Structures are given as C-alpha cells and as structure tokens.
Amino acid sequence: MMLMFGLVPLWWALGVFYLGWSLLGVVLFAMLVLRGRVPLPPATGLWLLFLALVGLSATRLPDPVALAPFGLRLGFYVTALVVGVYAYTLVREGADPARVLLPLCAFWLGLVALGWLAVLAPRLALTTPVELLLPESLAGHGYLRDLVHVAVTEYSLRSPDPIYRPAAPFPYTNNYGSAYAMALPCAVAFTMLRRRGALRWVVLASLPLSLVPAFLTLNRVMFVSLGVGLAVLGARAALRGNVRVGLSVLGVLLAALLTTLFIPVARLIGDRVAASDTNADRFALYAEVVRRIGASPWLGYGAPANSDTVSAQVPIGTQGQLWMVLFSHGVPALVCFLAWFVLATVTCARVTGAAGQWLAVVPVICLAQIPFYGMASPALSVACFAVALAMALVEREATARRGRPAPAAAVPA
C-alpha cells in the first residue's frame, strides 16, 4: 500500500493519480487473494450491496461515452473496499497499527507538500504524459480532461485578482479539503501510536505547517466537518476521562486559532461568497435532483447529467456525494451508502485507545461532508483505510478484554 499512497505526488505529476488508482487497487486485491481467506470488516455486506446497485445502474447510462467516467467512479468504490479489507486484515492478523498507518502518513506528507507547492507557485500547471496519450474521443470529456491536466490550484481566469485555492493532487479544491479533513486524524493517530523516531517528529511538524494551504482552500465544508469531528472527539474524550485525547484536540484547535491571526480566513470566505453564486447554484442543482429522481428512483440515471433548467455550469448530480449517488444510482444505493457510514460511526465509537479515537472520527467527518462534497475519488480510499483500521482496533481491544492471546505479528506490505 506504500506504493499506492506514498507515491501520490508522482502519480499526480504523471497524470495517472485518478486513472491509475483502481489499477493499483487490482494489485492490492491480488495480494489479498494470495493471502487466502481474510477477515472482512463489519458492514462489508452493505458496501457490496451498494456496489451491486451501482453496477446495475449502468443500464441507465445515456450513451457508450458515459461508460468511461462511470467505470472510473465504480473503480473508486471497489478500490476503497479493497483498501479497507487489506488494512483490516493486517491489524487483525497482529500487525503493528503504526506500521499499517505508514502509507497514510506518506499520503498526508505528500498532501502537505503539494499544498505548499500551490502556495508558493499558484499558477503552476503541467501537461502530463497521460494527457498527451489520451484518445481524442476521451480527451473531449470535461471530467476526464480535468483528471489528466494537472494544476496546483483552482482559480478564476476571469478575475483580475483571483484567489488561488490549493487543489493538488486533486483536480478540484473541494477534493483537497475533503481529503485533508480525512487525513488529519490519521496523522495525529500515527503520532500517538509511534512514540519515537524521526518520522514521528516530521509528522508532528507537518501538522501546523499543513494549516496554511488548508486554510487557503477556503473550503467551508472542510472547516465544518473538521469542527464536527473535533467536537465529537472532545465529547468522547471528556466522557471517558481521556486527558491525552482531550489535550491533543486542544492542541489542534490552538494551532488553528493561531493560523487565523495570519490568514483572515473568515473575511476571505465572506468575500468569495459575496462575489459568487455558488450557494444558489448548489441549491438549484439539489432541487433538480429531487425533481427528477421520481422518474427513476430505483437505479437513478447512471451518471450526472447536463441540463439547461439550472443556471449552474456543472452537471446535475454533482456538488455532493449524496446527490451523486441519489441521481446516478438511485434511492436504494444511497440508503446503503449512508447506512455503511452510520454503522461505521457506531462501530468505531467503541474504540478506547487514543489513536483509535482519532481514527474513529473519520466516518463522522465523512457524514458531515457527504451532502456537499463528492467522494468518488481516491479520497474515499483514505476514509475506508482509516475506518477499517479503527474497526480492527475495536476488535483487538475486545479480544484483549476477553483475555485471548494476541495473534503473531504480521508484516504489512
């Protein structure tokens, strides 16, 4: 998994971060097959049912060209499951959780490094090898073109004084904010699992450094979802009397408060909202989804669709994973998707260790993001990685309480 998560900056620069992610998932799946019988995380059946419903919704696609982005999104959903099962298996077999977390730590450090690249060189953009090799029939698809032509920021080309919002390694700033909110608890969890070593200090140093590019995204939902996650984490720590977790939450909040002294994020967000129609566009898209889903509630429409009935320049069924799943794959698929995150939240809440409690807020953060952020991207694998690791820690703690001997340590790939 280190090859998958640790080399994200390289995959991004080559233009294969999105298009090659599922291929790396296939390699990981092959490694699982070679291991033989593996334990499955709780609620895996719900995710498999969700995948089956997504697959059936392909029958609703409007034309063959739509198969490429559909297959890409389905690949992200399958790969997220594979990543989660692999991480869960390693910890259940006795691997050191800190070692299992190493790929996510590498992903976190790459995210921070690319965020700072966006701060220092905001207009940097690259024509990637994959972009040059992409067939013309696919290169004309806007979504696919965004995935292979890489840029470090999103900004308005028409604005005389644009706001540069970090995005790399993702094509859109909202994806960066979403992944950042998911990865931050994983980075903190790693520092709690590993008490010494150079990497621990590097990760610790990266935490305050990460706030600058994160704040400059101006992602309101990122702030809200992290706030919800930290509030839940703080409440759980207070109820359990876990001083270590409580102090770590206060440390993150203090670092964020100090950052606001240098970056007037509230004013920047207010200026951006006042100068755009993003809220009106979002609500118009949501209303159109509700209006149209009644004609195809069971399987949706297979994919987002363009429409001239709304003023937004993006397709119906975007601007939020909830609306993506509802419009593209139908009501039953949405129920399965949401139910998995709810069950994950309930299951992970039972973990008592400090690191596990940080990981356990990742599904809470995801639930806060689902109505507003799309998750059909490699970021979903980050979420499933963290959730599966937290679930495995729950099982390990339950085994320890029952007095069973721990399994022999396994070495993660």
C-alpha positions in Angstrom: 0.0 0.0 0.0 3.0 2.3 0.4 3.4 2.2 -3.4 -0.2 3.3 -3.7 -0.5 6.1 -1.2 3.2 7.0 -0.7 3.8 7.9 -4.4 0.7 10.1 -4.9 2.8 13.2 -5.9 4.4 11.1 -8.6 1.1 9.6 -9.8 -0.3 13.2 -9.9 2.6 14.6 -12.0 2.3 11.7 -14.5 -1.5 12.2 -14.8 -2.4 8.8 -13.5 -3.5 9.6 -10.0 -7.1 9.1 -10.8 -6.9 6.9 -13.9 -4.4 4.5 -12.3 -5.8 4.4 -8.8 -8.1 1.4 -9.5 -5.2 -0.4 -11.2 -3.3 -0.2 -8.0 -6.4 -1.5 -6.3 -6.3 -4.5 -8.6 -2.7 -5.2 -7.4 -3.8 -4.9 -3.8 -6.8 -7.3 -4.5 -4.4 -9.8 -6.0 -2.3 -9.7 -2.8 -5.4 -10.3 -0.8 -6.3 -13.3 -2.9 -2.8 -14.7 -2.4 -3.2 -14.5 1.3 -6.2 -16.8 1.2 -9.1 -16.4 3.5 -9.2 -13.0 5.0 -11.5 -11.4 7.7 -14.0 -8.8 6.5 -14.7 -5.6 8.3 -18.2 -5.1 9.8 -20.9 -3.9 7.4 -18.9 -5.2 4.3 -22.2 -6.7 3.1 -23.8 -3.2 2.9 -20.9 -1.9 0.8 -21.1 -5.0 -1.5 -24.9 -4.4 -2.0 -24.1 -0.7 -2.8 -21.6 -1.9 -5.4 -24.1 -4.2 -7.0 -26.7 -1.4 -7.2 -24.1 0.9 -8.8 -23.3 -1.8 -11.3 -27.0 -2.2 -12.2 -27.4 1.5 -12.7 -25.1 1.3 -15.7 -28.2 0.1 -17.6 -29.4 3.7 -17.3 -26.4 5.4 -18.9 -27.4 7.7 -21.8 -24.7 6.6 -24.2 -21.5 4.5 -24.5 -19.2 7.5 -23.9 -20.6 7.8 -20.4 -19.2 4.3 -19.6 -15.6 5.7 -19.1 -16.4 8.1 -16.2 -18.9 5.6 -14.9 -16.3 2.9 -14.8 -13.8 5.3 -13.1 -16.3 6.1 -10.3 -17.2 2.4 -9.8 -13.5 1.6 -9.6 -13.1 4.1 -6.8 -15.9 2.5 -4.8 -14.4 -1.0 -5.4 -10.8 0.1 -4.6 -12.0 1.8 -1.3 -13.4 -1.6 -0.2 -10.2 -3.4 -1.1 -8.0 -0.9 0.7 -10.3 -1.2 3.8 -10.2 -5.0 3.8 -6.4 -5.1 3.4 -5.8 -2.7 6.3 -8.3 -4.5 8.5 -6.7 -7.9 7.7 -3.2 -6.7 8.6 -4.2 -5.4 12.0 -6.5 -8.4 12.8 -3.5 -10.6 12.0 -1.4 -8.8 14.5 0.5 -6.2 12.6 1.7 -3.1 14.4 -1.0 -0.4 13.7 1.7 2.3 13.4 3.3 0.4 10.6 0.0 -0.2 8.9 -0.6 3.6 9.1 2.7 4.4 7.3 1.1 4.6 3.8 -1.5 7.2 5.1 1.3 9.1 6.7 3.1 9.2 3.4 -0.1 10.4 1.7 -0.5 13.1 4.4 3.0 14.4 3.9 2.5 14.4 0.1 -0.7 16.3 0.6 1.0 18.9 2.7 4.0 19.2 0.3 1.7 19.7 -2.7 -0.4 22.2 -0.7 2.7 24.3 -0.1 3.7 24.0 -3.7 0.3 25.5 -4.5 1.0 28.4 -2.0 4.5 29.1 -3.5 3.7 28.6 -7.2 -0.1 29.0 -7.5 -0.2 29.2 -11.3 1.9 26.0 -11.9 0.2 23.6 -14.3 1.5 20.6 -16.2 0.7 18.8 -19.4 1.1 15.2 -18.3 2.2 12.2 -20.3 -1.3 10.6 -19.9 -2.9 13.8 -21.2 -0.7 13.5 -24.4 -1.6 9.9 -24.9 -5.4 10.1 -24.1 -7.5 9.3 -27.2 -9.3 12.3 -28.7 -12.7 10.7 -28.1 -11.9 10.7 -24.3 -9.9 13.9 -24.2 -13.0 15.9 -25.1 -14.8 14.8 -22.0 -14.5 17.6 -19.5 -14.3 15.5 -16.4 -11.6 13.2 -17.8 -9.7 16.2 -19.1 -9.6 17.7 -15.6 -8.2 14.5 -14.2 -5.1 14.3 -16.5 -4.2 18.0 -16.9 -2.8 18.8 -13.6 -2.7 22.2 -11.8 -1.8 23.0 -8.2 -4.7 25.4 -7.6 -8.1 26.3 -8.7 -8.8 30.0 -9.5 -10.9 32.2 -11.7 -9.3 33.0 -15.0 -11.6 36.0 -15.4 -10.9 37.6 -12.1 -8.3 40.5 -12.1 -7.3 39.5 -8.6 -8.0 35.7 -8.3 -7.9 33.7 -5.1 -5.6 30.8 -5.5 -7.1 27.8 -3.7 -4.8 24.7 -3.3 -6.1 21.6 -5.1 -3.2 19.3 -6.0 -3.1 16.3 -6.2 -6.8 16.6 -6.9 -8.4 18.4 -9.8 -10.7 20.4 -7.6 -10.1 22.3 -4.4 -13.1 20.7 -2.6 -11.4 17.3 -3.1 -8.3 18.7 -1.4 -10.3 20.0 1.5 -12.2 16.7 1.8 -9.1 14.6 1.8 -7.3 16.9 4.3 -10.1 16.6 6.8 -10.0 12.8 6.5 -6.2 12.5 6.7 -5.6 14.9 9.6 -6.9 12.5 12.2 -4.8 9.7 10.7 -1.6 11.8 11.0 -2.4 12.6 14.7 -3.2 9.0 15.3 0.2 8.0 14.0 2.0 10.3 16.4 0.1 8.7 19.2 1.0 5.2 18.1 4.7 5.8 17.5 6.3 7.5 20.5 9.8 7.9 19.0 11.6 8.1 15.7 12.3 10.8 13.1 9.1 10.2 11.2 7.0 11.0 14.2 8.7 14.4 14.5 8.3 15.0 10.8 4.6 14.3 11.0 4.3 16.4 14.2 6.0 19.3 12.4 3.7 18.9 9.4 0.5 19.4 11.4 0.9 23.1 12.0 2.5 23.6 8.6 -0.5 22.0 6.9 -2.9 24.6 8.2 -1.7 27.3 5.7 -2.6 25.5 2.5 -5.7 24.1 4.2 -7.0 27.5 5.2 -6.3 28.9 1.8 -8.6 26.4 0.2 -11.5 28.5 1.8 -13.5 25.2 1.9 -16.3 25.9 4.3 -17.4 22.3 4.5 -13.8 21.2 5.3 -13.9 23.6 8.4 -17.4 22.4 9.4 -16.7 18.7 9.0 -13.4 19.0 11.0 -15.2 21.1 13.6 -17.9 18.4 13.9 -15.3 15.7 14.1 -13.3 17.5 16.8 -16.4 18.3 18.8 -17.4 14.6 18.8 -13.8 13.6 19.7 -13.7 16.1 22.5 -17.0 14.9 23.9 -16.0 11.3 23.8 -12.7 12.1 25.5 -14.5 14.1 28.2 -17.0 11.2 28.9 -14.2 8.7 29.1 -11.8 10.9 31.0 -9.1 10.6 28.3 -6.8 13.5 29.1 -4.4 12.7 26.3 -7.0 12.8 23.6 -8.6 16.0 25.1 -5.2 17.8 25.1 -4.5 16.7 21.5 -7.8 18.2 20.5 -7.0 21.5 22.3 -3.6 21.5 20.6 -5.1 21.3 17.1 -7.7 24.0 17.9 -4.9 26.3 19.3 -2.8 25.8 16.2 -5.8 26.6 14.0 -6.6 29.7 16.1 -3.0 31.0 15.8 -3.2 30.5 12.0 -6.2 32.7 11.8 -4.0 35.6 13.1 -2.1 35.4 9.9 -4.7 34.3 7.4 -8.1 36.2 7.7 -10.0 33.1 6.5 -13.4 34.3 7.7 -13.1 37.5 5.6 -11.7 35.7 2.6 -14.6 33.2 2.7 -17.1 36.1 3.0 -15.6 37.9 0.1 -15.7 34.8 -2.1 -19.3 34.0 -1.2 -20.3 37.6 -1.9 -18.6 37.6 -5.3 -20.1 34.3 -6.5 -23.4 32.4 -6.8 -22.1 29.1 -5.5 -24.9 28.7 -2.9 -27.7 29.5 -5.3 -26.2 27.1 -7.9 -25.8 24.3 -5.4 -29.4 24.6 -4.2 -30.7 24.8 -7.8 -28.8 21.5 -8.5 -30.2 19.8 -5.4 -33.7 20.8 -6.2 -33.4 19.5 -9.8 -32.1 16.1 -8.4 -35.2 15.9 -6.2 -37.5 16.8 -9.0 -36.0 14.3 -11.5 -35.3 11.3 -9.2 -39.0 10.5 -9.1 -38.9 9.3 -12.7 -36.1 6.8 -11.9 -35.9 6.2 -8.2 -34.5 2.6 -8.2 -31.4 2.9 -10.3 -31.1 6.6 -11.0 -29.7 7.8 -14.3 -26.3 6.1 -14.2 -24.3 9.3 -14.1 -24.6 13.1 -13.6 -26.4 14.8 -16.5 -26.2 18.3 -18.1 -29.4 20.4 -18.1 -30.5 23.8 -19.3 -33.1 24.1 -16.5 -30.5 25.3 -13.9 -28.0 28.2 -14.1 -25.1 26.2 -12.7 -22.3 25.3 -15.1 -21.9 21.8 -13.6 -24.0 18.7 -14.2 -27.0 17.7 -12.2 -25.9 15.0 -9.6 -22.7 16.7 -8.6 -21.7 19.1 -5.8 -22.2 16.4 -3.1 -21.8 12.6 -2.8 -25.3 12.3 -1.5 -26.7 13.9 -4.7 -24.2 12.0 -6.9 -25.3 8.6 -5.5 -29.0 9.5 -5.5 -29.2 10.9 -9.0 -26.7 8.4 -10.6 -27.6 5.2 -8.8 -31.0 5.6 -7.1 -32.5 5.6 -3.7 -31.6 2.1 -2.6 -27.9 2.7 -3.4 -28.0 5.9 -1.3 -29.5 4.1 1.6 -26.8 1.5 1.5 -24.0 4.2 1.2 -25.3 6.2 4.1 -26.0 3.2 6.2 -22.5 2.0 5.9 -21.1 5.3 7.2 -23.6 5.3 10.1 -22.7 1.7 11.1 -19.0 2.6 10.7 -19.5 5.5 13.1 -21.3 3.4 15.7 -18.8 0.5 15.5 -15.7 2.8 15.6 -17.1 4.7 18.6 -16.4 1.7 20.8 -12.6 2.0 20.5 -10.9 3.3 23.7 -7.3 3.9 22.7 -6.1 7.4 22.0 -5.1 6.7 18.4 -8.2 4.7 17.7 -10.4 7.5 19.0 -8.8 9.9 16.5 -9.4 7.4 13.7 -12.9 6.9 14.8 -13.9 10.4 13.9 -13.2 9.9 10.2 -16.7 8.4 9.5 -18.2 11.3 11.4 -16.3 13.8 9.2 -17.4 11.9 6.1 -21.1 12.1 7.2 -20.7 15.8 7.6 -19.2 16.1 4.1 -21.5 13.7 2.1 -24.2 16.3 1.3 -21.7 18.8 0.0 -18.5 17.1 -1.2 -18.1 14.4 -3.9 -16.2 11.3 -2.7 -15.9 9.3 -5.9 -12.2 9.8 -5.9 -9.0 8.3 -4.2 -10.0 10.2 -1.1 -12.7 7.6 -0.4 -9.9 5.0 -0.1 -8.3 7.2 2.6 -11.6 7.2 4.5 -12.1 3.4 4.2 -8.4 2.8 5.2 -8.9 4.8 8.4 -12.3 3.3 9.2 -11.1 -0.2 8.7 -8.1 0.4 10.9 -10.4 1.8 13.7 -12.7 -1.2 13.3 -9.7 -3.6 13.7 -8.6 -1.8 16.8 -12.1 -2.2 18.2 -11.8 -6.0 17.6 -8.2 -6.1 19.1 -9.4 -4.3 22.2 -12.4 -6.7 22.6 -10.0 -9.7 22.2 -7.7 -8.3 24.9 -10.6 -7.8 27.3 -11.7 -11.4 26.8 -8.1 -12.4 27.7 -7.3 -14.2 24.4 -3.7 -14.2 23.3 -2.9 -11.8 20.5 -2.0 -13.3 17.2 1.6 -13.3 15.9 2.7 -10.1 14.3 2.4 -9.9 10.6 4.5 -7.6 8.3 2.4 -5.2 6.2 3.0 -4.9 2.6 
